[in-house]
Amino acid sequence: MSLVIMAIGLPGSGKTTLLTPLKEKYNLTFINRDAIYNEMFGVNSDDRSLIGIVFEETARRLDAAIRNNENILRESIFADPEERRETIVAARASGAERVVGVFIDIDLEVAKDRNQKRERHVRDEVIDWRYLQLCHYPPSIDDGFDAFYTFDASPTKEQLEEFEKKEFGLP
């Protein structure tokens, strides 16, 4: 039985920062396209023609982890509603028992500022485009999630504890 947590948000929104403690605490398998791209082709590679290979490897790893009954943290921008739905359908087809969405809803300029401070950052025009997608097609429970949570840039301890309680069965 696998739980898949889909972390959704702009580059620089804080997905990794917010959810890494949960990844470690609950031994979640971390699947992130950027990390896979860097692993396969190097952090300095910018060859976008390779992205199809990375998409396939990401899907393969998600499928393998679910079939191995692992709980997964699948992190991406997920601005495209079709990509969100396809990921949910693929997770269920592989045997995921529960698919949960976690959207980090953050101010565009804050995300851009944080993104610029990264070693490998996304171009501002790409962030603008993804921001518009998220505004026009915001993620929601209607995408097919079993549960859906929205956090801002600095969720409270109580919000995070409530999320843990609901999703990991803590008393």
Buried (B, 14 or more C-beta within 10 A) or exposed (E): EBBBBBBBBBBBBBBBEBBBEBBEEBEBBBBBBBBBBBEEBEEEEEEEEEEEEBBEBBBEBBBEBBEEEBBBBBBBBBBBBEBBBEBBEBBBEBEBBBBBBBBBBBEBEBBBEBBEEEEEBBEEEBBEEBBEBBEEBBBBEEBBBBBBBBBBBEBEEEBBEBBBEEBEEEE
